[in-house]
Amino acid sequence: MSFDYYSLRKYLAILYLNVFPKKIMRSLILYFLAPPLVFLVTQLTSSEEVMGEHKNGKLLRILGYSAAAIMSVAALALVITSL
């Protein structure tokens, strides 16, 4: 029985592809869901109707929307670079 490096590489590739797609898909879904969720949370916590006197101030509103924008740009960059 001879040792074939091609078969070993093929076997390792199959092993890798069968184990990690679930983790990759889970992280990609979270990566694309996070920006809209951050936007919604910022919008809700900035609303006086919802939060009353505990609503976000101007600085926290700016930081929340900025974080959502930066995360959206990063997600868009991921899509563009993977094409």
mmCIF file of the N, C-alpha and C atoms, coordinates in Angstrom:
data_MODEL
# 
_entry.id   MODEL 
# 
loop_
_atom_site.group_PDB 
_atom_site.id 
_atom_site.type_symbol 
_atom_site.label_atom_id 
_atom_site.label_alt_id 
_atom_site.label_comp_id 
_atom_site.label_asym_id 
_atom_site.label_entity_id 
_atom_site.label_seq_id 
_atom_site.pdbx_PDB_ins_code 
_atom_site.Cartn_x 
_atom_site.Cartn_y 
_atom_site.Cartn_z 
_atom_site.occupancy 
_atom_site.B_iso_or_equiv 
_atom_site.pdbx_formal_charge 
_atom_site.auth_seq_id 
_atom_site.auth_comp_id 
_atom_site.auth_asym_id 
_atom_site.auth_atom_id 
_atom_site.pdbx_PDB_model_num 
ATOM 1   N N  . MET A 1 1  ? 0.854   -1.180 0.000  1.00 0.00 ? 1  MET A N  1 
ATOM 2   C CA . MET A 1 1  ? 0.000   0.000  0.000  1.00 0.00 ? 1  MET A CA 1 
ATOM 3   C C  . MET A 1 1  ? 0.891   1.232  0.000  1.00 0.00 ? 1  MET A C  1 
ATOM 4   N N  . SER A 1 2  ? 0.772   2.050  -1.007 1.00 0.00 ? 2  SER A N  1 
ATOM 5   C CA . SER A 1 2  ? 1.609   3.242  -1.104 1.00 0.00 ? 2  SER A CA 1 
ATOM 6   C C  . SER A 1 2  ? 0.891   4.450  -0.512 1.00 0.00 ? 2  SER A C  1 
ATOM 7   N N  . PHE A 1 3  ? 1.688   5.386  -0.064 1.00 0.00 ? 3  PHE A N  1 
ATOM 8   C CA . PHE A 1 3  ? 1.171   6.604  0.547  1.00 0.00 ? 3  PHE A CA 1 
ATOM 9   C C  . PHE A 1 3  ? 1.011   7.668  -0.534 1.00 0.00 ? 3  PHE A C  1 
ATOM 10  N N  . ASP A 1 4  ? -0.191  8.152  -0.711 1.00 0.00 ? 4  ASP A N  1 
ATOM 11  C CA . ASP A 1 4  ? -0.481  9.108  -1.769 1.00 0.00 ? 4  ASP A CA 1 
ATOM 12  C C  . ASP A 1 4  ? -0.807  10.473 -1.151 1.00 0.00 ? 4  ASP A C  1 
ATOM 13  N N  . TYR A 1 5  ? 0.040   11.463 -1.416 1.00 0.00 ? 5  TYR A N  1 
ATOM 14  C CA . TYR A 1 5  ? -0.171  12.793 -0.854 1.00 0.00 ? 5  TYR A CA 1 
ATOM 15  C C  . TYR A 1 5  ? -1.429  13.464 -1.412 1.00 0.00 ? 5  TYR A C  1 
ATOM 16  N N  . TYR A 1 6  ? -1.757  13.191 -2.668 1.00 0.00 ? 6  TYR A N  1 
ATOM 17  C CA . TYR A 1 6  ? -2.944  13.776 -3.263 1.00 0.00 ? 6  TYR A CA 1 
ATOM 18  C C  . TYR A 1 6  ? -4.195  13.300 -2.532 1.00 0.00 ? 6  TYR A C  1 
ATOM 19  N N  . SER A 1 7  ? -4.270  12.019 -2.229 1.00 0.00 ? 7  SER A N  1 
ATOM 20  C CA . SER A 1 7  ? -5.424  11.473 -1.517 1.00 0.00 ? 7  SER A CA 1 
ATOM 21  C C  . SER A 1 7  ? -5.520  12.046 -0.114 1.00 0.00 ? 7  SER A C  1 
ATOM 22  N N  . LEU A 1 8  ? -4.395  12.227 0.532  1.00 0.00 ? 8  LEU A N  1 
ATOM 23  C CA . LEU A 1 8  ? -4.388  12.813 1.871  1.00 0.00 ? 8  LEU A CA 1 
ATOM 24  C C  . LEU A 1 8  ? -4.902  14.249 1.835  1.00 0.00 ? 8  LEU A C  1 
ATOM 25  N N  . ARG A 1 9  ? -4.435  15.034 0.868  1.00 0.00 ? 9  ARG A N  1 
ATOM 26  C CA . ARG A 1 9  ? -4.902  16.418 0.739  1.00 0.00 ? 9  ARG A CA 1 
ATOM 27  C C  . ARG A 1 9  ? -6.395  16.451 0.442  1.00 0.00 ? 9  ARG A C  1 
ATOM 28  N N  . LYS A 1 10 ? -6.839  15.564 -0.429 1.00 0.00 ? 10 LYS A N  1 
ATOM 29  C CA . LYS A 1 10 ? -8.255  15.494 -0.776 1.00 0.00 ? 10 LYS A CA 1 
ATOM 30  C C  . LYS A 1 10 ? -9.084  15.118 0.451  1.00 0.00 ? 10 LYS A C  1 
ATOM 31  N N  . TYR A 1 11 ? -8.623  14.146 1.217  1.00 0.00 ? 11 TYR A N  1 
ATOM 32  C CA . TYR A 1 11 ? -9.329  13.727 2.415  1.00 0.00 ? 11 TYR A CA 1 
ATOM 33  C C  . TYR A 1 11 ? -9.390  14.868 3.436  1.00 0.00 ? 11 TYR A C  1 
ATOM 34  N N  . LEU A 1 12 ? -8.292  15.570 3.632  1.00 0.00 ? 12 LEU A N  1 
ATOM 35  C CA . LEU A 1 12 ? -8.265  16.687 4.572  1.00 0.00 ? 12 LEU A CA 1 
ATOM 36  C C  . LEU A 1 12 ? -9.175  17.823 4.115  1.00 0.00 ? 12 LEU A C  1 
ATOM 37  N N  . ALA A 1 13 ? -9.241  18.076 2.817  1.00 0.00 ? 13 ALA A N  1 
ATOM 38  C CA . ALA A 1 13 ? -10.123 19.115 2.298  1.00 0.00 ? 13 ALA A CA 1 
ATOM 39  C C  . ALA A 1 13 ? -11.586 18.748 2.536  1.00 0.00 ? 13 ALA A C  1 
ATOM 40  N N  . ILE A 1 14 ? -11.924 17.493 2.309  1.00 0.00 ? 14 ILE A N  1 
ATOM 41  C CA . ILE A 1 14 ? -13.296 17.046 2.551  1.00 0.00 ? 14 ILE A CA 1 
ATOM 42  C C  . ILE A 1 14 ? -13.628 17.149 4.033  1.00 0.00 ? 14 ILE A C  1 
ATOM 43  N N  . LEU A 1 15 ? -12.698 16.750 4.879  1.00 0.00 ? 15 LEU A N  1 
ATOM 44  C CA . LEU A 1 15 ? -12.897 16.854 6.320  1.00 0.00 ? 15 LEU A CA 1 
ATOM 45  C C  . LEU A 1 15 ? -13.113 18.308 6.726  1.00 0.00 ? 15 LEU A C  1 
ATOM 46  N N  . TYR A 1 16 ? -12.289 19.190 6.210  1.00 0.00 ? 16 TYR A N  1 
ATOM 47  C CA . TYR A 1 16 ? -12.390 20.610 6.549  1.00 0.00 ? 16 TYR A CA 1 
ATOM 48  C C  . TYR A 1 16 ? -13.720 21.188 6.068  1.00 0.00 ? 16 TYR A C  1 
ATOM 49  N N  . LEU A 1 17 ? -14.114 20.870 4.861  1.00 0.00 ? 17 LEU A N  1 
ATOM 50  C CA . LEU A 1 17 ? -15.341 21.426 4.307  1.00 0.00 ? 17 LEU A CA 1 
ATOM 51  C C  . LEU A 1 17 ? -16.590 20.871 4.977  1.00 0.00 ? 17 LEU A C  1 
ATOM 52  N N  . ASN A 1 18 ? -16.527 19.684 5.504  1.00 0.00 ? 18 ASN A N  1 
ATOM 53  C CA . ASN A 1 18 ? -17.692 19.117 6.173  1.00 0.00 ? 18 ASN A CA 1 
ATOM 54  C C  . ASN A 1 18 ? -17.845 19.586 7.606  1.00 0.00 ? 18 ASN A C  1 
ATOM 55  N N  . VAL A 1 19 ? -16.784 20.042 8.240  1.00 0.00 ? 19 VAL A N  1 
ATOM 56  C CA . VAL A 1 19 ? -16.846 20.430 9.635  1.00 0.00 ? 19 VAL A CA 1 
ATOM 57  C C  . VAL A 1 19 ? -17.154 21.912 9.797  1.00 0.00 ? 19 VAL A C  1 
ATOM 58  N N  . PHE A 1 20 ? -16.548 22.751 8.984  1.00 0.00 ? 20 PHE A N  1 
ATOM 59  C CA . PHE A 1 20 ? -16.590 24.180 9.232  1.00 0.00 ? 20 PHE A CA 1 
ATOM 60  C C  . PHE A 1 20 ? -17.671 24.994 8.525  1.00 0.00 ? 20 PHE A C  1 
ATOM 61  N N  . PRO A 1 21 ? -18.409 24.502 7.551  1.00 0.00 ? 21 PRO A N  1 
ATOM 62  C CA . PRO A 1 21 ? -19.408 25.363 6.907  1.00 0.00 ? 21 PRO A CA 1 
ATOM 63  C C  . PRO A 1 21 ? -20.477 25.891 7.853  1.00 0.00 ? 21 PRO A C  1 
ATOM 64  N N  . LYS A 1 22 ? -20.871 25.104 8.839  1.00 0.00 ? 22 LYS A N  1 
ATOM 65  C CA . LYS A 1 22 ? -21.887 25.580 9.774  1.00 0.00 ? 22 LYS A CA 1 
ATOM 66  C C  . LYS A 1 22 ? -21.383 26.769 10.571 1.00 0.00 ? 22 LYS A C  1 
ATOM 67  N N  . LYS A 1 23 ? -20.131 26.705 11.021 1.00 0.00 ? 23 LYS A N  1 
ATOM 68  C CA . LYS A 1 23 ? -19.561 27.813 11.771 1.00 0.00 ? 23 LYS A CA 1 
ATOM 69  C C  . LYS A 1 23 ? -19.394 29.039 10.880 1.00 0.00 ? 23 LYS A C  1 
ATOM 70  N N  . ILE A 1 24 ? -18.983 28.824 9.643  1.00 0.00 ? 24 ILE A N  1 
ATOM 71  C CA . ILE A 1 24 ? -18.795 29.936 8.714  1.00 0.00 ? 24 ILE A CA 1 
ATOM 72  C C  . ILE A 1 24 ? -20.137 30.595 8.413  1.00 0.00 ? 24 ILE A C  1 
ATOM 73  N N  . MET A 1 25 ? -21.160 29.811 8.139  1.00 0.00 ? 25 MET A N  1 
ATOM 74  C CA . MET A 1 25 ? -22.479 30.363 7.833  1.00 0.00 ? 25 MET A CA 1 
ATOM 75  C C  . MET A 1 25 ? -23.053 31.106 9.033  1.00 0.00 ? 25 MET A C  1 
ATOM 76  N N  . ARG A 1 26 ? -22.857 30.551 10.227 1.00 0.00 ? 26 ARG A N  1 
ATOM 77  C CA . ARG A 1 26 ? -23.362 31.195 11.432 1.00 0.00 ? 26 ARG A CA 1 
ATOM 78  C C  . ARG A 1 26 ? -22.713 32.561 11.623 1.00 0.00 ? 26 ARG A C  1 
ATOM 79  N N  . SER A 1 27 ? -21.408 32.631 11.429 1.00 0.00 ? 27 SER A N  1 
ATOM 80  C CA . SER A 1 27 ? -20.735 33.914 11.622 1.00 0.00 ? 27 SER A CA 1 
ATOM 81  C C  . SER A 1 27 ? -21.086 34.897 10.509 1.00 0.00 ? 27 SER A C  1 
ATOM 82  N N  . LEU A 1 28 ? -21.295 34.426 9.289  1.00 0.00 ? 28 LEU A N  1 
ATOM 83  C CA . LEU A 1 28 ? -21.691 35.336 8.214  1.00 0.00 ? 28 LEU A CA 1 
ATOM 84  C C  . LEU A 1 28 ? -23.090 35.895 8.443  1.00 0.00 ? 28 LEU A C  1 
ATOM 85  N N  . ILE A 1 29 ? -23.993 35.056 8.913  1.00 0.00 ? 29 ILE A N  1 
ATOM 86  C CA . ILE A 1 29 ? -25.345 35.528 9.200  1.00 0.00 ? 29 ILE A CA 1 
ATOM 87  C C  . ILE A 1 29 ? -25.309 36.593 10.288 1.00 0.00 ? 29 ILE A C  1 
ATOM 88  N N  . LEU A 1 30 ? -24.551 36.336 11.348 1.00 0.00 ? 30 LEU A N  1 
ATOM 89  C CA . LEU A 1 30 ? -24.440 37.319 12.418 1.00 0.00 ? 30 LEU A CA 1 
ATOM 90  C C  . LEU A 1 30 ? -23.758 38.596 11.933 1.00 0.00 ? 30 LEU A C  1 
ATOM 91  N N  . TYR A 1 31 ? -22.799 38.442 11.033 1.00 0.00 ? 31 TYR A N  1 
ATOM 92  C CA . TYR A 1 31 ? -22.059 39.592 10.512 1.00 0.00 ? 31 TYR A CA 1 
ATOM 93  C C  . TYR A 1 31 ? -22.981 40.522 9.724  1.00 0.00 ? 31 TYR A C  1 
ATOM 94  N N  . PHE A 1 32 ? -23.937 39.946 9.005  1.00 0.00 ? 32 PHE A N  1 
ATOM 95  C CA . PHE A 1 32 ? -24.853 40.771 8.215  1.00 0.00 ? 32 PHE A CA 1 
ATOM 96  C C  . PHE A 1 32 ? -26.094 41.202 8.991  1.00 0.00 ? 32 PHE A C  1 
ATOM 97  N N  . LEU A 1 33 ? -26.417 40.522 10.066 1.00 0.00 ? 33 LEU A N  1 
ATOM 98  C CA . LEU A 1 33 ? -27.565 40.915 10.875 1.00 0.00 ? 33 LEU A CA 1 
ATOM 99  C C  . LEU A 1 33 ? -27.222 41.982 11.909 1.00 0.00 ? 33 LEU A C  1 
ATOM 100 N N  . ALA A 1 34 ? -25.984 42.071 12.302 1.00 0.00 ? 34 ALA A N  1 
ATOM 101 C CA . ALA A 1 34 ? -25.598 43.001 13.367 1.00 0.00 ? 34 ALA A CA 1 
ATOM 102 C C  . ALA A 1 34 ? -25.852 44.472 13.023 1.00 0.00 ? 34 ALA A C  1 
ATOM 103 N N  . PRO A 1 35 ? -25.472 44.982 11.849 1.00 0.00 ? 35 PRO A N  1 
ATOM 104 C CA . PRO A 1 35 ? -25.691 46.415 11.590 1.00 0.00 ? 35 PRO A CA 1 
ATOM 105 C C  . PRO A 1 35 ? -27.146 46.870 11.672 1.00 0.00 ? 35 PRO A C  1 
ATOM 106 N N  . PRO A 1 36 ? -28.099 46.156 11.047 1.00 0.00 ? 36 PRO A N  1 
ATOM 107 C CA . PRO A 1 36 ? -29.486 46.610 11.199 1.00 0.00 ? 36 PRO A CA 1 
ATOM 108 C C  . PRO A 1 36 ? -29.985 46.519 12.639 1.00 0.00 ? 36 PRO A C  1 
ATOM 109 N N  . LEU A 1 37 ? -29.523 45.503 13.370 1.00 0.00 ? 37 LEU A N  1 
ATOM 110 C CA . LEU A 1 37 ? -29.954 45.383 14.757 1.00 0.00 ? 37 LEU A CA 1 
ATOM 111 C C  . LEU A 1 37 ? -29.392 46.500 15.624 1.00 0.00 ? 37 LEU A C  1 
ATOM 112 N N  . VAL A 1 38 ? -28.141 46.887 15.394 1.00 0.00 ? 38 VAL A N  1 
ATOM 113 C CA . VAL A 1 38 ? -27.553 48.010 16.134 1.00 0.00 ? 38 VAL A CA 1 
ATOM 114 C C  . VAL A 1 38 ? -28.305 49.289 15.802 1.00 0.00 ? 38 VAL A C  1 
ATOM 115 N N  . PHE A 1 39 ? -28.661 49.461 14.527 1.00 0.00 ? 39 PHE A N  1 
ATOM 116 C CA . PHE A 1 39 ? -29.428 50.629 14.121 1.00 0.00 ? 39 PHE A CA 1 
ATOM 117 C C  . PHE A 1 39 ? -30.786 50.667 14.835 1.00 0.00 ? 39 PHE A C  1 
ATOM 118 N N  . LEU A 1 40 ? -31.481 49.529 14.864 1.00 0.00 ? 40 LEU A N  1 
ATOM 119 C CA . LEU A 1 40 ? -32.795 49.477 15.514 1.00 0.00 ? 40 LEU A CA 1 
ATOM 120 C C  . LEU A 1 40 ? -32.701 49.724 17.020 1.00 0.00 ? 40 LEU A C  1 
ATOM 121 N N  . VAL A 1 41 ? -31.706 49.142 17.670 1.00 0.00 ? 41 VAL A N  1 
ATOM 122 C CA . VAL A 1 41 ? -31.549 49.347 19.103 1.00 0.00 ? 41 VAL A CA 1 
ATOM 123 C C  . VAL A 1 41 ? -31.238 50.809 19.399 1.00 0.00 ? 41 VAL A C  1 
ATOM 124 N N  . THR A 1 42 ? -30.383 51.419 18.578 1.00 0.00 ? 42 THR A N  1 
ATOM 125 C CA . THR A 1 42 ? -30.066 52.836 18.769 1.00 0.00 ? 42 THR A CA 1 
ATOM 126 C C  . THR A 1 42 ? -31.309 53.692 18.567 1.00 0.00 ? 42 THR A C  1 
ATOM 127 N N  . GLN A 1 43 ? -32.082 53.353 17.562 1.00 0.00 ? 43 GLN A N  1 
ATOM 128 C CA . GLN A 1 43 ? -33.299 54.113 17.292 1.00 0.00 ? 43 GLN A CA 1 
ATOM 129 C C  . GLN A 1 43 ? -34.312 53.961 18.432 1.00 0.00 ? 43 GLN A C  1 
ATOM 130 N N  . LEU A 1 44 ? -34.468 52.755 18.928 1.00 0.00 ? 44 LEU A N  1 
ATOM 131 C CA . LEU A 1 44 ? -35.417 52.524 20.021 1.00 0.00 ? 44 LEU A CA 1 
ATOM 132 C C  . LEU A 1 44 ? -34.979 53.197 21.321 1.00 0.00 ? 44 LEU A C  1 
ATOM 133 N N  . THR A 1 45 ? -33.684 53.107 21.625 1.00 0.00 ? 45 THR A N  1 
ATOM 134 C CA . THR A 1 45 ? -33.217 53.701 22.878 1.00 0.00 ? 45 THR A CA 1 
ATOM 135 C C  . THR A 1 45 ? -33.089 55.215 22.797 1.00 0.00 ? 45 THR A C  1 
ATOM 136 N N  . SER A 1 46 ? -33.197 55.779 21.604 1.00 0.00 ? 46 SER A N  1 
ATOM 137 C CA . SER A 1 46 ? -33.178 57.229 21.444 1.00 0.00 ? 46 SER A CA 1 
ATOM 138 C C  . SER A 1 46 ? -34.581 57.828 21.439 1.00 0.00 ? 46 SER A C  1 
ATOM 139 N N  . SER A 1 47 ? -35.589 56.973 21.442 1.00 0.00 ? 47 SER A N  1 
ATOM 140 C CA . SER A 1 47 ? -36.971 57.429 21.390 1.00 0.00 ? 47 SER A CA 1 
ATOM 141 C C  . SER A 1 47 ? -37.486 57.762 22.790 1.00 0.00 ? 47 SER A C  1 
ATOM 142 N N  . GLU A 1 48 ? -38.063 58.956 22.922 1.00 0.00 ? 48 GLU A N  1 
ATOM 143 C CA . GLU A 1 48 ? -38.615 59.358 24.211 1.00 0.00 ? 48 GLU A CA 1 
ATOM 144 C C  . GLU A 1 48 ? -39.898 58.592 24.523 1.00 0.00 ? 48 GLU A C  1 
ATOM 145 N N  . GLU A 1 49 ? -40.634 58.188 23.490 1.00 0.00 ? 49 GLU A N  1 
ATOM 146 C CA . GLU A 1 49 ? -41.849 57.408 23.695 1.00 0.00 ? 49 GLU A CA 1 
ATOM 147 C C  . GLU A 1 49 ? -41.544 56.060 24.337 1.00 0.00 ? 49 GLU A C  1 
ATOM 148 N N  . VAL A 1 50 ? -40.450 55.459 23.907 1.00 0.00 ? 50 VAL A N  1 
ATOM 149 C CA . VAL A 1 50 ? -40.097 54.129 24.395 1.00 0.00 ? 50 VAL A CA 1 
ATOM 150 C C  . VAL A 1 50 ? -39.352 54.208 25.726 1.00 0.00 ? 50 VAL A C  1 
ATOM 151 N N  . MET A 1 51 ? -38.351 55.080 25.817 1.00 0.00 ? 51 MET A N  1 
ATOM 152 C CA . MET A 1 51 ? -37.454 55.109 26.971 1.00 0.00 ? 51 MET A CA 1 
ATOM 153 C C  . MET A 1 51 ? -37.814 56.164 28.022 1.00 0.00 ? 51 MET A C  1 
ATOM 154 N N  . GLY A 1 52 ? -38.648 57.111 27.641 1.00 0.00 ? 52 GLY A N  1 
ATOM 155 C CA . GLY A 1 52 ? -39.007 58.165 28.587 1.00 0.00 ? 52 GLY A CA 1 
ATOM 156 C C  . GLY A 1 52 ? -37.812 59.049 28.907 1.00 0.00 ? 52 GLY A C  1 
ATOM 157 N N  . GLU A 1 53 ? -37.575 59.274 30.184 1.00 0.00 ? 53 GLU A N  1 
ATOM 158 C CA . GLU A 1 53 ? -36.477 60.156 30.587 1.00 0.00 ? 53 GLU A CA 1 
ATOM 159 C C  . GLU A 1 53 ? -35.106 59.485 30.481 1.00 0.00 ? 53 GLU A C  1 
ATOM 160 N N  . HIS A 1 54 ? -35.081 58.190 30.197 1.00 0.00 ? 54 HIS A N  1 
ATOM 161 C CA . HIS A 1 54 ? -33.820 57.442 30.112 1.00 0.00 ? 54 HIS A CA 1 
ATOM 162 C C  . HIS A 1 54 ? -33.318 57.279 28.685 1.00 0.00 ? 54 HIS A C  1 
ATOM 163 N N  . LYS A 1 55 ? -33.803 58.083 27.783 1.00 0.00 ? 55 LYS A N  1 
ATOM 164 C CA . LYS A 1 55 ? -33.404 57.940 26.378 1.00 0.00 ? 55 LYS A CA 1 
ATOM 165 C C  . LYS A 1 55 ? -31.936 58.338 26.201 1.00 0.00 ? 55 LYS A C  1 
ATOM 166 N N  . ASN A 1 56 ? -31.366 57.894 25.077 1.00 0.00 ? 56 ASN A N  1 
ATOM 167 C CA . ASN A 1 56 ? -29.973 58.215 24.753 1.00 0.00 ? 56 ASN A CA 1 
ATOM 168 C C  . ASN A 1 56 ? -29.791 59.703 24.552 1.00 0.00 ? 56 ASN A C  1 
ATOM 169 N N  . GLY A 1 57 ? -28.607 60.161 24.914 1.00 0.00 ? 57 GLY A N  1 
ATOM 170 C CA . GLY A 1 57 ? -28.253 61.538 24.606 1.00 0.00 ? 57 GLY A CA 1 
ATOM 171 C C  . GLY A 1 57 ? -27.712 61.636 23.192 1.00 0.00 ? 57 GLY A C  1 
ATOM 172 N N  . LYS A 1 58 ? -27.316 62.845 22.814 1.00 0.00 ? 58 LYS A N  1 
ATOM 173 C CA . LYS A 1 58 ? -26.847 63.086 21.451 1.00 0.00 ? 58 LYS A CA 1 
ATOM 174 C C  . LYS A 1 58 ? -25.571 62.291 21.147 1.00 0.00 ? 58 LYS A C  1 
ATOM 175 N N  . LEU A 1 59 ? -24.631 62.242 22.115 1.00 0.00 ? 59 LEU A N  1 
ATOM 176 C CA . LEU A 1 59 ? -23.362 61.541 21.891 1.00 0.00 ? 59 LEU A CA 1 
ATOM 177 C C  . LEU A 1 59 ? -23.589 60.043 21.674 1.00 0.00 ? 59 LEU A C  1 
ATOM 178 N N  . LEU A 1 60 ? -24.413 59.437 22.504 1.00 0.00 ? 60 LEU A N  1 
ATOM 179 C CA . LEU A 1 60 ? -24.682 58.000 22.343 1.00 0.00 ? 60 LEU A CA 1 
ATOM 180 C C  . LEU A 1 60 ? -25.420 57.704 21.044 1.00 0.00 ? 60 LEU A C  1 
ATOM 181 N N  . ARG A 1 61 ? -26.301 58.599 20.636 1.00 0.00 ? 61 ARG A N  1 
ATOM 182 C CA . ARG A 1 61 ? -26.997 58.432 19.364 1.00 0.00 ? 61 ARG A CA 1 
ATOM 183 C C  . ARG A 1 61 ? -25.999 58.459 18.207 1.00 0.00 ? 61 ARG A C  1 
ATOM 184 N N  . ILE A 1 62 ? -25.082 59.426 18.243 1.00 0.00 ? 62 ILE A N  1 
ATOM 185 C CA . ILE A 1 62 ? -24.071 59.531 17.185 1.00 0.00 ? 62 ILE A CA 1 
ATOM 186 C C  . ILE A 1 62 ? -23.179 58.292 17.175 1.00 0.00 ? 62 ILE A C  1 
ATOM 187 N N  . LEU A 1 63 ? -22.764 57.837 18.357 1.00 0.00 ? 63 LEU A N  1 
ATOM 188 C CA . LEU A 1 63 ? -21.914 56.643 18.434 1.00 0.00 ? 63 LEU A CA 1 
ATOM 189 C C  . LEU A 1 63 ? -22.647 55.400 17.937 1.00 0.00 ? 63 LEU A C  1 
ATOM 190 N N  . GLY A 1 64 ? -23.914 55.249 18.277 1.00 0.00 ? 64 GLY A N  1 
ATOM 191 C CA . GLY A 1 64 ? -24.682 54.082 17.833 1.00 0.00 ? 64 GLY A CA 1 
ATOM 192 C C  . GLY A 1 64 ? -24.863 54.044 16.330 1.00 0.00 ? 64 GLY A C  1 
ATOM 193 N N  . TYR A 1 65 ? -25.247 55.168 15.754 1.00 0.00 ? 65 TYR A N  1 
ATOM 194 C CA . TYR A 1 65 ? -25.417 55.219 14.301 1.00 0.00 ? 65 TYR A CA 1 
ATOM 195 C C  . TYR A 1 65 ? -24.079 55.081 13.574 1.00 0.00 ? 65 TYR A C  1 
ATOM 196 N N  . SER A 1 66 ? -23.019 55.639 14.156 1.00 0.00 ? 66 SER A N  1 
ATOM 197 C CA . SER A 1 66 ? -21.690 55.488 13.550 1.00 0.00 ? 66 SER A CA 1 
ATOM 198 C C  . SER A 1 66 ? -21.250 54.029 13.565 1.00 0.00 ? 66 SER A C  1 
ATOM 199 N N  . ALA A 1 67 ? -21.491 53.346 14.673 1.00 0.00 ? 67 ALA A N  1 
ATOM 200 C CA . ALA A 1 67 ? -21.134 51.919 14.751 1.00 0.00 ? 67 ALA A CA 1 
ATOM 201 C C  . ALA A 1 67 ? -21.898 51.115 13.714 1.00 0.00 ? 67 ALA A C  1 
ATOM 202 N N  . ALA A 1 68 ? -23.184 51.396 13.560 1.00 0.00 ? 68 ALA A N  1 
ATOM 203 C CA . ALA A 1 68 ? -23.984 50.684 12.558 1.00 0.00 ? 68 ALA A CA 1 
ATOM 204 C C  . ALA A 1 68 ? -23.475 50.974 11.145 1.00 0.00 ? 68 ALA A C  1 
ATOM 205 N N  . ALA A 1 69 ? -23.090 52.223 10.886 1.00 0.00 ? 69 ALA A N  1 
ATOM 206 C CA . ALA A 1 69 ? -22.573 52.585 9.559  1.00 0.00 ? 69 ALA A CA 1 
ATOM 207 C C  . ALA A 1 69 ? -21.236 51.897 9.282  1.00 0.00 ? 69 ALA A C  1 
ATOM 208 N N  . ILE A 1 70 ? -20.351 51.879 10.258 1.00 0.00 ? 70 ILE A N  1 
ATOM 209 C CA . ILE A 1 70 ? -19.045 51.234 10.075 1.00 0.00 ? 70 ILE A CA 1 
ATOM 210 C C  . ILE A 1 70 ? -19.218 49.729 9.859  1.00 0.00 ? 70 ILE A C  1 
ATOM 211 N N  . MET A 1 71 ? -20.118 49.119 10.608 1.00 0.00 ? 71 MET A N  1 
ATOM 212 C CA . MET A 1 71 ? -20.374 47.687 10.440 1.00 0.00 ? 71 MET A CA 1 
ATOM 213 C C  . MET A 1 71 ? -20.988 47.389 9.073  1.00 0.00 ? 71 MET A C  1 
ATOM 214 N N  . SER A 1 72 ? -21.838 48.277 8.588  1.00 0.00 ? 72 SER A N  1 
ATOM 215 C CA . SER A 1 72 ? -22.432 48.097 7.256  1.00 0.00 ? 72 SER A CA 1 
ATOM 216 C C  . SER A 1 72 ? -21.385 48.205 6.164  1.00 0.00 ? 72 SER A C  1 
ATOM 217 N N  . VAL A 1 73 ? -20.489 49.168 6.298  1.00 0.00 ? 73 VAL A N  1 
ATOM 218 C CA . VAL A 1 73 ? -19.401 49.327 5.312  1.00 0.00 ? 73 VAL A CA 1 
ATOM 219 C C  . VAL A 1 73 ? -18.501 48.099 5.324  1.00 0.00 ? 73 VAL A C  1 
ATOM 220 N N  . ALA A 1 74 ? -18.207 47.573 6.520  1.00 0.00 ? 74 ALA A N  1 
ATOM 221 C CA . ALA A 1 74 ? -17.370 46.376 6.610  1.00 0.00 ? 74 ALA A CA 1 
ATOM 222 C C  . ALA A 1 74 ? -18.060 45.174 5.962  1.00 0.00 ? 74 ALA A C  1 
ATOM 223 N N  . ALA A 1 75 ? -19.364 45.024 6.169  1.00 0.00 ? 75 ALA A N  1 
ATOM 224 C CA . ALA A 1 75 ? -20.101 43.917 5.550  1.00 0.00 ? 75 ALA A CA 1 
ATOM 225 C C  . ALA A 1 75 ? -20.128 44.071 4.031  1.00 0.00 ? 75 ALA A C  1 
ATOM 226 N N  . LEU A 1 76 ? -20.307 45.285 3.566  1.00 0.00 ? 76 LEU A N  1 
ATOM 227 C CA . LEU A 1 76 ? -20.289 45.540 2.126  1.00 0.00 ? 76 LEU A CA 1 
ATOM 228 C C  . LEU A 1 76 ? -18.908 45.268 1.539  1.00 0.00 ? 76 LEU A C  1 
ATOM 229 N N  . ALA A 1 77 ? -17.864 45.651 2.250  1.00 0.00 ? 77 ALA A N  1 
ATOM 230 C CA . ALA A 1 77 ? -16.499 45.375 1.794  1.00 0.00 ? 77 ALA A CA 1 
ATOM 231 C C  . ALA A 1 77 ? -16.235 43.878 1.722  1.00 0.00 ? 77 ALA A C  1 
ATOM 232 N N  . LEU A 1 78 ? -16.783 43.128 2.664  1.00 0.00 ? 78 LEU A N  1 
ATOM 233 C CA . LEU A 1 78 ? -16.628 41.672 2.635  1.00 0.00 ? 78 LEU A CA 1 
ATOM 234 C C  . LEU A 1 78 ? -17.281 41.093 1.383  1.00 0.00 ? 78 LEU A C  1 
ATOM 235 N N  . VAL A 1 79 ? -18.451 41.581 1.037  1.00 0.00 ? 79 VAL A N  1 
ATOM 236 C CA . VAL A 1 79 ? -19.143 41.082 -0.157 1.00 0.00 ? 79 VAL A CA 1 
ATOM 237 C C  . VAL A 1 79 ? -18.366 41.451 -1.420 1.00 0.00 ? 79 VAL A C  1 
ATOM 238 N N  . ILE A 1 80 ? -17.892 42.696 -1.493 1.00 0.00 ? 80 ILE A N  1 
ATOM 239 C CA . ILE A 1 80 ? -17.170 43.157 -2.690 1.00 0.00 ? 80 ILE A CA 1 
ATOM 240 C C  . ILE A 1 80 ? -15.869 42.416 -2.869 1.00 0.00 ? 80 ILE A C  1 
ATOM 241 N N  . THR A 1 81 ? -15.117 42.187 -1.791 1.00 0.00 ? 81 THR A N  1 
ATOM 242 C CA . THR A 1 81 ? -13.830 41.526 -1.919 1.00 0.00 ? 81 THR A CA 1 
ATOM 243 C C  . THR A 1 81 ? -13.953 40.027 -2.169 1.00 0.00 ? 81 THR A C  1 
ATOM 244 N N  . SER A 1 82 ? -15.112 39.445 -1.839 1.00 0.00 ? 82 SER A N  1 
ATOM 245 C CA . SER A 1 82 ? -15.262 38.009 -2.054 1.00 0.00 ? 82 SER A CA 1 
ATOM 246 C C  . SER A 1 82 ? -15.776 37.683 -3.449 1.00 0.00 ? 82 SER A C  1 
ATOM 247 N N  . LEU A 1 83 ? -16.128 38.680 -4.239 1.00 0.00 ? 83 LEU A N  1 
ATOM 248 C CA . LEU A 1 83 ? -16.618 38.412 -5.597 1.00 0.00 ? 83 LEU A CA 1 
ATOM 249 C C  . LEU A 1 83 ? -15.509 38.086 -6.541 1.00 0.00 ? 83 LEU A C  1 
# 
